[in-house]
Amino acid sequence: MTVGHPSAPDGDAPGGRPEHEPILLDESTTADLRAKVTEAWQEFARALAERLRGLPPGAHVELTLDPTASGTGDAIYSISVDLGDDGRLSARAVGNATLPQGYRLDRSAVAGMIALGWSPPGVVEGSGEHFGLEGDAAEATRLAALLSRTLRDVYGAPHPAFLVYLVHDAEGEPLPVGPMGTARSEFGPDRDVEADLDEALAAAGAKTAASDVLALAERVRTVVSTMLKSEPDRLQVDSDGDINIRAGSAMVFVRVRDNPPLVDVFSPVLTEVEPTERLYVKLSELTNRMPIGRLYCADDTVWASIPVFGRDFQATHLMLAVQVMTGLADELDDRLHGEFGGKRFFGEGDKPGRRDTDEHRTGMYL
């Protein structure tokens, strides 16, 4: 998937991020999207606090900004939490000593870590090259909020869906824990989703080695139907073979391409819109602020697209793409319609387009 870097060389914005945030934050027209992202982080912090309160002595939690999804390569931004026998929580956060050149925290980011409550590397006993923090299990809510802000504001995670987590006991064995918002288990999808997928794959006659046995199109249908709590044969599929997903006033399509193997999650955000230089500039600015995917205009239609690689297909990548696109398309069609006119896919009362004929209209073919 196409993703934005959460960080950049020293001298840029706090956390090493570019001065343009990798998600739609500063535009007044995207206030609802910002609220949605904020809500996702609050949900993650609440779930994390609950998990921390329920840990047994000796448990270890690892929270990492997924380098595969975020595009950070060898830069591993992570935080770990250990619960001692005395009920004390010890947190460690990655510092510049383990980050490659170009992804290290600048002075503002380091100051931000200290302001949040972290001690500089080496100050807390046993912290070594990591920032250190000590607390009590009774302070799980405060600690979870602090860890969330570190991941979001300093390490630059655009959304909790870009985080992976690992929880194991003192012997290193995985501990079964509930989901942490939209963050993903390092062992794969959250257990409830994983169970649903296993059942769906078993029904398709491919309970084991599904990625090798099932054709890409069938795997995609299985993943999407599981997300929608439906059956593969009940999905809405049009004459082009695209899976249709309604998201408010927008429509999201999932298309499987053979050469090269690719899954395209896309949406006609706005149709019958007049292409202007102002529109192109706006789409470029929004694309630069998006965590993944792109926006572009073809003929009189504004499209949003998130590609997912079909080779070495990962169900979690498709789930993330669908989740992002369904929320993004439903928000952006309203915002762009208010600024540039045109027609939303399911918009009622939109102004008539500049075409009055019954000719085929791109993006409105259903």
FENCOR-V128789 format. One record per pair of residues at least 6 apart in sequence whose ideal C-beta (glycine too) atoms are under 6 Angstrom apart, sorted by the first residue. I is the first residue (numbers start at 1). GAP is how many residues later the second one is. D is the distance in whole Angstrom. If there is no record, write none. Layout:
BEGIN
i = (I,I)
gap = (GAP,GAP)
d = (D,D)
END
This chain:
BEGIN
i = (1,1,1,1,2,3,3,3,3,4,4,5,6,6,6,7,7,7,7,8,8,9,10,12,13,14,14,14,15,15,15,16,16,16,17,20,22,22,23,23,24,24,24,25,29,32,33,37,40,40,40,41,41,43,44,44,44,44,44,45,45,45,47,47,48,48,49,49,49,51,52,53,55,57,57,58,59,59,60,60,61,61,62,62,63,63,63,64,64,65,65,65,65,66,66,67,69,70,74,75,75,75,77,77,78,79,79,80,81,81,82,83,87,89,89,90,91,92,92,93,93,95,95,95,95,96,96,97,109,112,113,113,116,117,118,118,119,121,121,121,124,135,151,157,158,159,160,160,160,161,161,163,164,164,165,165,166,167,167,168,168,169,179,184,188,189,196,197,200,200,201,201,206,206,216,216,216,217,220,220,221,222,223,223,224,224,225,225,225,235,236,237,238,238,242,242,243,245,247,247,247,248,249,249,249,249,250,250,250,250,250,251,252,252,252,252,253,254,255,256,261,261,262,262,263,263,263,264,265,265,265,265,266,266,267,267,268,268,268,268,269,269,269,269,269,270,270,270,270,270,271,271,271,271,272,272,272,272,273,273,273,273,275,279,283,286,287,287,292,293,293,294,295,296,299,301,301,304,306,306,308,308,308,333,337,341,343,343)
gap = (291,305,307,316,290,66,67,68,289,18,287,66,11,64,150,9,10,96,149,8,10,93,96,6,6,94,95,98,94,139,141,87,89,90,139,268,136,269,135,268,6,9,265,9,306,299,298,122,119,120,142,107,111,138,104,116,136,137,139,99,100,103,133,134,96,132,91,92,95,126,88,87,28,26,28,112,24,110,22,108,20,106,18,104,16,100,102,14,100,12,90,92,97,96,98,6,93,92,26,24,25,28,17,78,16,14,68,12,8,10,8,6,50,46,48,44,42,35,38,37,38,26,34,35,36,8,9,32,45,42,18,41,30,29,13,15,13,8,9,10,8,8,6,6,133,132,21,22,23,21,159,20,20,22,15,18,20,8,10,6,7,6,11,132,6,127,30,29,22,26,6,9,7,8,40,45,94,39,36,43,11,10,92,95,19,30,6,7,10,8,8,6,6,128,11,13,11,7,79,82,83,82,84,95,97,98,17,79,80,83,95,94,15,73,74,77,13,11,9,7,49,50,45,48,45,47,55,43,41,56,57,60,37,39,37,62,33,35,77,95,33,35,60,63,64,32,63,66,67,72,30,72,92,93,28,70,71,81,27,29,67,69,22,61,12,9,7,8,14,12,13,11,9,7,63,61,62,25,15,19,9,10,13,11,7,10,7,10)
d = (5,6,6,6,6,6,6,5,5,3,6,5,6,5,3,4,5,5,5,6,5,5,5,6,5,4,5,5,5,5,5,6,6,6,4,5,5,5,4,5,4,5,5,6,4,5,5,6,6,5,6,6,6,4,6,4,6,3,6,5,5,4,4,5,4,5,5,5,4,5,4,5,5,6,5,3,5,6,5,6,4,5,5,4,5,6,5,4,5,4,6,5,6,6,5,6,5,5,5,6,6,4,6,4,5,5,6,5,6,5,5,6,5,5,6,6,4,6,4,6,4,5,5,5,6,4,6,4,5,5,6,6,6,6,4,5,5,5,6,6,3,5,5,6,4,6,5,5,5,4,5,4,5,5,6,5,4,5,5,5,6,5,4,6,6,6,5,5,5,5,6,5,4,5,6,6,5,5,5,6,4,6,5,5,6,6,6,5,6,5,4,6,6,6,4,5,4,4,4,6,4,4,6,5,5,5,6,4,5,5,5,4,5,5,5,6,6,5,5,6,3,5,6,5,4,6,6,5,5,4,6,5,6,4,5,4,5,6,6,3,5,5,6,5,5,4,6,5,6,4,5,5,5,5,5,5,5,3,6,6,5,3,5,6,4,5,5,5,6,6,4,6,5,6,5,5,4,6,4,6,5,5,5,4,5,6,4,6)
END
